[in-house]
Structures are given as C-alpha cells and as structure tokens.
Amino acid sequence: MFQRLEQVEGRLAELDQALMDPATMSRPKRLREISQERARIVPIVARFRELRKIERDLAEAQEALADPELRELAKDEIDELESRQAQLTLDLKLSLLPTDPYEGRDIILEIRAGTGGDEAALFAADLLRMYTRYAESQRWKVELLSSSVVTVGGAGGRTAVGYREVICQVGGRDAYAHLHWESGVHRVQRVPLTETQGRIHTSAATVAIMPIADDVEIRVVDSDLRIDVYRSSGPGGQSVNTTDSAVRITHIPTGLVVICQDEKSQHKNKAKALKVLSARLLEQKQAEQHAASAEQRRSQIGSGDRSERIRTYNFPQNRLTDHRIGLTLYQLDRLMEGELEPVVSALTSEFQARQLAGLDERTD
C-alpha cells in the first residue's frame, strides 16, 4: 500500500509541475483534466502524509514509555495515535480501490411493471415516487423521458395511476454511485387496491439503472436506425396526441426499440429516445464485459441483472429485505418516502468490504 501511495504522491508533484507549464494554460480541456485529477488525489496525499507523521509520533511515544514520569502520558498518546492510525489506514485503502468507470455520470432510470398486472403498475409508480423523493433529498434533477400510464380502478370507486413503463434521467453528483445498486427485480407483498377480500398478493417491477453514454463509448450510426413517427396515445391535451409527435426508434443491429411520446415536439421526443437508446446499448456492452470477467462478476453485489430478485417490500409487516446482503429493515413506510440512505449505505459498505478483502488477499 505504501508503495502505491508514494506513486500517488509523485503523481501530485507531476500535476503541480504541469499546472505551471504555459502550454497547459493554453489548452482548456487539458487544464480541466489535470485540475480534476489533482482535486481527487490531494486528499489522499494529505492523509498519507498525516499517516507518516503519526508513525513518527508513535515511535517517539514508544521511547517515552521507558521514562517512569512520562509512561502514563505516553500510554494515552499511543492509544489516541493508534486509533487515528487505524482510521487513516482504512481511509487510504478505500481511496486506492479501483473506481467505477461510470462514477460521476448522470443516469437513466427505467422502471417496468412485471408480474402482477395492475398492482405491478401501481408498484412501479410507488418506486418512481420513492426514487424521486430520494433524488430531491440529494438535490438531484429528475427529468421524465418517457412513460406509459395506466389508471387503475379499485374497490369502493377508488382510482390510482400506475405505470407499465416509466423512464427518467437523474442528474447530480453521486447519482450513479448511490443508485446503481437498484438494478434488478423488486418484489412487493401487500393487499392490492383491486382486492376486495383483503388478501395479500405478490407482484413485481423491474428497475434498470444505466449510466448516460458518451459519444466515445457508443456511436449510434444513422444507417443503423429505423425511425417511425406517429400520433401519441394516452392522456394528451395541448396537441400532444393530435400531431405526429411520437417517435419510435429501432436499432437494427440489436433489435432494441425505444419509444418516446411525452413531448409535443417530435424533435424533443427523438432526442430523448436517442439518449435512452445509447444508455441501453452501453448497458448491453457492460453486460458483455461482465460476462467475460468472472472475477469482476464475483466482486459485484449480485449480478446487477434485471432478472435477479434483489429486494422484497412487505407492506403488512412494514419490512424491506435486501436479499443480496441479508439486510432487513422494519421502516418500509419511511423508505418509500425516499429515506433510502440506510439501504444505500449498507450496500456501499458491503461492496467496499468485499473489495478490501480482495485487496488484502492480493497484498498477502
């Protein structure tokens, strides 16, 4: 670990030298890249230097133990220094773990109703509300890209709005880092709105979290696309469903199809559809890479595959269970209001623990 940290310290000196080079100042893109890398490693170097100072202080405190007059004071100092040393060592190990290549990206959030008919569509709407509330608490921006709305009638004349499918873009710092765990099948157990006998039903919705693709990673060639325009269906008004504004894009090589019809403008719907298509193509590329790397697959919390059941929401028991890490929380009401931090923190800690175990094995 110390050897790698010394390399990071050397890299900081290189970056500082580059920032003093007039040639760097004349290249804004290069200047931005250097500044971002420097901002990332400055805290690491600061911790490393503090750790080295603590080790020197510990050596001096150990020598002071031989002096009867200083022994008790030295013991207290050693306890404090060793505690700080352990925390810094852990922080530095975490800082050396490989970062996700998509960290810092905005994401595409897709939620689809699964088994369970109308109840699954209502649960998809509940999940959207949960993620939207969580995004608001993090001060992220949520933009609706596409939706397929269904109105569900229940017992006693009650009605509610659900989604067969809803797609959003979530933008903000750490959006990908916090939410990429959510991909998979989410199962719900509760009494549906349409149930007249009070029986508990089990339904499901699938969630996909996909980083926004850049032009270098995914190049969508016009000749690979078939674009159809048609009149929007569903709730309209203000010419949404009175003009040919809906767009369906088919990616011919893969057969992927994206439909966007929420905007009045055909051009806006096309732009949103292309954004979703690029994200799905990147997800497909990721899946192929993961399948080719058994080690990477083992290091994940679950496979991230949408066919994998990751979580159960049991409303009668007010219970959420994440099956990947054996986490059970009896505060489902609060979690559904967007208070997801306990789940996100637990998943992040478990993933980091597995990465650290792998790092320690390679170091031994």
C-alpha positions as CSV (number, residue, x, y, z in Angstrom):
1,M,0.0,0.0,0.0
2,F,2.8,2.4,0.9
3,Q,4.4,1.9,-2.5
4,R,1.2,2.8,-4.3
5,L,0.7,5.8,-2.1
6,E,4.2,7.0,-2.8
7,Q,3.4,6.7,-6.5
8,V,0.3,8.9,-5.9
9,E,2.4,11.4,-4.1
10,G,4.8,11.5,-7.1
11,R,1.9,12.0,-9.4
12,L,0.8,15.0,-7.5
13,A,4.2,16.6,-8.0
14,E,3.9,15.9,-11.7
15,L,0.5,17.6,-11.9
16,D,1.7,20.6,-10.0
17,Q,4.5,20.9,-12.5
18,A,2.1,20.6,-15.4
19,L,-0.1,23.4,-14.0
20,M,2.9,25.7,-14.1
21,D,3.5,24.9,-17.7
22,P,2.2,27.8,-20.0
23,A,1.3,25.2,-22.6
24,T,-1.2,23.7,-20.2
25,M,-2.9,27.0,-19.6
26,S,-3.5,27.4,-23.4
27,R,-5.4,24.1,-23.5
28,P,-8.6,24.4,-21.5
29,K,-9.6,20.8,-21.8
30,R,-6.2,19.6,-20.7
31,L,-6.2,22.1,-17.8
32,R,-9.6,20.9,-16.7
33,E,-8.5,17.2,-16.7
34,I,-5.3,18.0,-14.7
35,S,-7.3,20.1,-12.2
36,Q,-9.9,17.3,-11.7
37,E,-7.2,14.6,-11.2
38,R,-5.3,16.9,-8.8
39,A,-8.5,17.6,-6.8
40,R,-9.1,13.9,-6.5
41,I,-5.6,12.9,-5.2
42,V,-4.8,15.9,-3.0
43,P,-6.9,14.5,0.0
44,I,-5.2,11.1,-0.5
45,V,-1.7,12.6,-0.3
46,A,-2.7,14.7,2.7
47,R,-3.9,11.6,4.6
48,F,-0.7,9.7,3.6
49,R,1.5,12.4,5.0
50,E,-0.5,12.6,8.2
51,L,-0.1,8.8,8.5
52,R,3.6,9.0,8.2
53,K,3.7,11.7,10.8
54,I,1.6,9.6,13.1
55,E,4.1,6.7,12.7
56,R,7.0,9.0,13.7
57,D,5.0,10.3,16.7
58,L,4.2,6.7,17.7
59,A,7.9,5.8,17.6
60,E,8.7,8.7,19.9
61,A,5.8,7.8,22.3
62,Q,7.1,4.2,22.5
63,E,10.5,5.5,23.5
64,A,8.8,7.7,26.2
65,L,7.4,4.5,27.8
66,A,10.9,3.9,29.3
67,D,10.6,7.1,31.3
68,P,8.6,6.4,34.5
69,E,7.5,10.1,34.7
70,L,6.2,10.1,31.1
71,R,4.8,6.5,31.0
72,E,1.1,7.2,31.7
73,L,1.1,10.2,29.4
74,A,2.8,8.2,26.7
75,K,0.2,5.4,27.0
76,D,-2.7,7.8,26.5
77,E,-0.9,9.3,23.5
78,I,-0.2,5.9,22.0
79,D,-3.9,4.9,22.3
80,E,-5.0,8.1,20.5
81,L,-2.4,7.8,17.8
82,E,-3.1,4.1,17.1
83,S,-6.8,4.8,16.8
84,R,-6.1,7.6,14.3
85,Q,-3.6,5.4,12.5
86,A,-6.2,2.6,12.0
87,Q,-8.8,5.1,10.7
88,L,-6.3,6.7,8.2
89,T,-5.1,3.3,7.0
90,L,-8.7,2.2,6.3
91,D,-9.5,5.5,4.5
92,L,-6.3,5.2,2.4
93,K,-7.1,1.6,1.5
94,L,-10.6,2.7,0.3
95,S,-9.0,5.5,-1.7
96,L,-6.8,3.0,-3.5
97,L,-9.7,0.8,-4.6
98,P,-10.5,0.9,-8.3
99,T,-13.2,3.5,-9.1
100,D,-16.2,2.6,-11.2
101,P,-15.6,4.0,-14.8
102,Y,-19.1,5.4,-14.8
103,E,-18.8,7.2,-11.5
104,G,-20.0,10.8,-11.7
105,R,-22.3,10.2,-14.6
106,D,-26.0,11.1,-14.9
107,I,-28.2,8.0,-15.2
108,I,-31.2,6.7,-17.0
109,L,-33.7,5.2,-14.6
110,E,-36.1,2.7,-16.1
111,I,-39.0,1.1,-14.1
112,R,-41.2,-1.5,-15.7
113,A,-44.3,-3.3,-14.2
114,G,-43.6,-7.0,-14.0
115,T,-45.8,-9.9,-12.8
116,G,-49.0,-8.8,-11.1
117,G,-51.0,-6.9,-13.7
118,D,-52.4,-3.6,-12.5
119,E,-50.9,-4.0,-9.0
120,A,-47.4,-4.2,-10.6
121,A,-48.1,-1.0,-12.4
122,L,-49.1,0.7,-9.2
123,F,-46.0,-0.6,-7.5
124,A,-43.9,0.8,-10.4
125,A,-45.5,4.2,-9.6
126,D,-44.6,3.8,-5.9
127,L,-41.0,3.0,-6.8
128,L,-40.8,6.1,-9.1
129,R,-42.1,8.3,-6.2
130,M,-39.6,6.7,-3.8
131,Y,-36.6,7.4,-6.1
132,T,-37.9,10.9,-6.9
133,R,-38.2,11.8,-3.2
134,Y,-34.7,10.4,-2.6
135,A,-33.3,12.4,-5.6
136,E,-34.9,15.6,-4.1
137,S,-33.2,14.9,-0.8
138,Q,-29.9,14.7,-2.6
139,R,-30.7,17.8,-4.7
140,W,-30.5,15.8,-8.0
141,K,-32.6,16.8,-11.0
142,V,-35.1,14.3,-12.3
143,E,-36.4,14.6,-15.9
144,L,-39.2,12.4,-17.3
145,L,-38.2,11.0,-20.7
146,S,-41.0,8.5,-21.4
147,S,-44.0,6.9,-19.7
148,S,-46.8,4.5,-20.3
149,V,-49.5,5.4,-17.8
150,V,-52.4,3.2,-16.7
151,T,-55.3,4.3,-14.4
152,V,-56.4,1.5,-12.1
153,G,-59.9,1.4,-10.6
154,G,-60.2,-0.2,-7.1
155,A,-62.7,-1.3,-4.6
156,G,-65.1,1.5,-3.4
157,G,-64.6,3.5,-6.5
158,R,-61.1,4.5,-5.7
159,T,-58.6,5.0,-8.6
160,A,-54.9,5.4,-8.8
161,V,-52.3,6.0,-11.5
162,G,-49.7,3.4,-12.3
163,Y,-47.0,2.8,-15.0
164,R,-46.5,0.0,-17.4
165,E,-43.1,1.6,-18.0
166,V,-41.5,4.9,-17.0
167,I,-38.1,6.3,-17.9
168,C,-36.3,9.2,-16.3
169,Q,-32.9,10.9,-16.4
170,V,-31.4,11.6,-13.0
171,G,-28.7,14.1,-12.9
172,G,-26.5,15.1,-10.0
173,R,-23.4,14.4,-8.0
174,D,-23.1,10.7,-7.0
175,A,-26.4,9.7,-8.7
176,Y,-24.8,6.7,-10.3
177,A,-22.7,5.8,-7.2
178,H,-25.8,5.8,-5.0
179,L,-28.4,4.2,-7.3
180,H,-26.6,1.7,-9.5
181,W,-27.3,-1.0,-6.8
182,E,-31.0,-0.7,-7.7
183,S,-31.0,-2.7,-10.9
184,G,-33.0,-5.9,-10.6
185,V,-36.4,-7.3,-9.7
186,H,-38.2,-5.5,-6.8
187,R,-41.0,-7.7,-5.3
188,V,-43.9,-6.3,-3.3
189,Q,-46.3,-8.1,-0.9
190,R,-49.4,-6.2,0.0
191,V,-53.2,-6.0,-0.3
192,P,-53.8,-4.6,-3.8
193,L,-56.2,-1.7,-4.5
194,T,-58.3,-4.0,-6.6
195,E,-58.6,-6.7,-3.9
196,T,-62.0,-7.0,-2.2
197,Q,-61.3,-9.9,0.1
198,G,-58.3,-8.4,1.9
199,R,-55.8,-11.0,0.6
200,I,-52.1,-10.3,0.3
201,H,-50.8,-10.5,-3.3
202,T,-47.2,-10.7,-4.6
203,S,-46.2,-8.5,-7.6
204,A,-43.0,-7.3,-9.0
205,A,-41.4,-4.5,-11.0
206,T,-38.0,-4.3,-12.7
207,V,-35.6,-1.5,-12.3
208,A,-32.6,-0.6,-14.5
209,I,-30.0,2.0,-13.7
210,M,-27.9,2.9,-16.8
211,P,-25.1,5.5,-17.0
212,I,-25.5,8.1,-19.7
213,A,-23.3,7.1,-22.6
214,D,-20.9,9.5,-24.2
215,D,-20.1,9.7,-27.9
216,V,-16.7,7.9,-27.5
217,E,-18.3,4.8,-25.8
218,I,-21.3,4.5,-28.0
219,R,-21.6,5.8,-31.6
220,V,-25.1,5.5,-33.0
221,V,-24.9,5.5,-36.8
222,D,-27.9,6.9,-38.6
223,S,-27.9,4.0,-41.1
224,D,-28.4,1.6,-38.1
225,L,-31.7,3.3,-37.1
226,R,-35.3,3.0,-38.3
227,I,-37.3,6.0,-37.1
228,D,-41.1,6.0,-37.2
229,V,-43.3,8.8,-36.2
230,Y,-47.0,8.6,-35.3
231,R,-49.7,10.2,-33.2
232,S,-49.3,9.9,-29.5
233,S,-51.7,7.8,-27.4
234,G,-52.9,8.2,-23.9
235,P,-53.5,11.4,-21.9
236,G,-52.9,14.4,-24.2
237,G,-54.0,18.0,-24.5
238,Q,-52.1,20.8,-25.9
239,S,-51.6,18.9,-29.2
240,V,-49.7,16.0,-27.6
241,N,-52.0,13.4,-29.1
242,T,-53.2,15.4,-32.1
243,T,-50.0,15.6,-34.1
244,D,-47.4,13.0,-35.3
245,S,-45.0,13.8,-32.4
246,A,-44.4,10.3,-31.0
247,V,-41.2,8.7,-32.0
248,R,-40.2,5.1,-32.2
249,I,-36.5,4.3,-32.9
250,T,-35.4,0.8,-33.7
251,H,-31.7,-0.1,-33.6
252,I,-31.5,-2.6,-36.4
253,P,-28.3,-4.4,-35.4
254,T,-29.6,-5.2,-31.9
255,G,-33.3,-5.0,-32.3
256,L,-33.6,-2.6,-29.4
257,V,-36.7,-0.4,-29.6
258,V,-37.3,2.9,-27.8
259,I,-40.5,4.9,-27.8
260,C,-40.9,8.5,-26.6
261,Q,-44.2,10.4,-26.9
262,D,-44.5,12.6,-23.8
263,E,-43.3,15.8,-25.5
264,K,-45.3,17.9,-28.0
265,S,-42.2,18.3,-30.2
266,Q,-41.2,15.4,-32.4
267,H,-37.6,16.6,-32.2
268,K,-37.6,16.6,-28.4
269,N,-39.0,13.1,-28.4
270,K,-36.4,11.9,-30.9
271,A,-33.6,13.4,-28.8
272,K,-34.9,11.7,-25.6
273,A,-35.3,8.4,-27.4
274,L,-31.7,8.6,-28.7
275,K,-30.4,9.2,-25.2
276,V,-32.3,6.2,-23.9
277,L,-31.1,4.0,-26.8
278,S,-27.5,5.0,-26.2
279,A,-27.8,4.1,-22.5
280,R,-29.3,0.7,-23.3
281,L,-26.5,0.0,-25.8
282,L,-24.0,0.9,-23.2
283,E,-25.8,-1.4,-20.7
284,Q,-25.6,-4.2,-23.2
285,K,-21.9,-3.6,-23.7
286,Q,-21.4,-3.6,-19.9
287,A,-23.2,-6.9,-19.6
288,E,-21.0,-8.5,-22.2
289,Q,-17.9,-7.3,-20.4
290,H,-19.2,-8.6,-17.1
291,A,-20.0,-12.0,-18.6
292,A,-16.4,-12.2,-19.8
293,S,-14.9,-11.4,-16.4
294,A,-15.7,-13.9,-13.7
295,E,-13.6,-12.0,-11.1
296,Q,-15.5,-8.8,-11.8
297,R,-18.8,-10.7,-11.6
298,R,-17.9,-12.1,-8.2
299,S,-16.9,-8.7,-6.8
300,Q,-20.4,-7.3,-7.5
301,I,-23.3,-7.3,-5.1
302,G,-25.4,-9.6,-7.1
303,S,-25.0,-9.6,-10.9
304,G,-26.9,-6.4,-11.4
305,D,-29.1,-8.4,-13.9
306,R,-32.7,-7.3,-14.1
307,S,-33.8,-10.9,-13.9
308,E,-32.4,-11.2,-10.4
309,R,-34.8,-10.6,-7.4
310,I,-32.9,-8.2,-5.2
311,R,-35.4,-6.9,-2.7
312,T,-38.8,-7.5,-1.1
313,Y,-41.2,-4.8,0.1
314,N,-43.6,-6.3,2.6
315,F,-46.2,-3.7,3.5
316,P,-48.2,-5.6,6.1
317,Q,-45.0,-6.1,8.2
318,N,-43.6,-2.7,7.3
319,R,-40.5,-4.6,6.2
320,L,-37.9,-4.2,3.5
321,T,-35.4,-7.0,2.8
322,D,-32.5,-6.8,0.5
323,H,-31.7,-10.4,-0.4
324,R,-28.1,-9.7,-1.7
325,I,-26.7,-8.7,1.7
326,G,-29.3,-10.1,4.1
327,L,-30.4,-6.6,5.2
328,T,-33.9,-6.3,6.8
329,L,-35.3,-3.0,8.0
330,Y,-38.7,-2.5,9.6
331,Q,-39.2,1.0,8.4
332,L,-40.7,0.5,5.0
333,D,-43.0,3.5,5.3
334,R,-40.1,5.8,5.7
335,L,-38.1,4.1,2.9
336,M,-41.0,4.5,0.5
337,E,-40.9,8.3,1.3
338,G,-37.4,8.4,-0.1
339,E,-35.4,7.9,3.0
340,L,-33.1,5.4,1.3
341,E,-29.8,6.3,2.9
342,P,-29.8,3.3,5.3
343,V,-30.1,0.9,2.3
344,V,-27.6,2.8,0.2
345,S,-25.0,3.0,3.0
346,A,-25.4,-0.8,3.8
347,L,-24.9,-1.8,0.1
348,T,-21.9,0.6,-0.3
349,S,-20.3,-0.7,2.9
350,E,-20.7,-4.3,1.9
351,F,-19.3,-3.7,-1.5
352,Q,-16.3,-1.9,-0.1
353,A,-15.7,-4.7,2.4
354,R,-15.6,-7.2,-0.4
355,Q,-13.2,-5.0,-2.4
356,L,-10.9,-4.6,0.6
357,A,-10.9,-8.3,1.2
358,G,-9.8,-8.8,-2.3
359,L,-7.1,-6.1,-1.9
360,D,-5.8,-7.7,1.2
361,E,-5.6,-11.1,-0.5
362,R,-3.6,-9.7,-3.3
363,T,-1.3,-7.9,-0.8
364,D,-0.6,-11.0,1.2
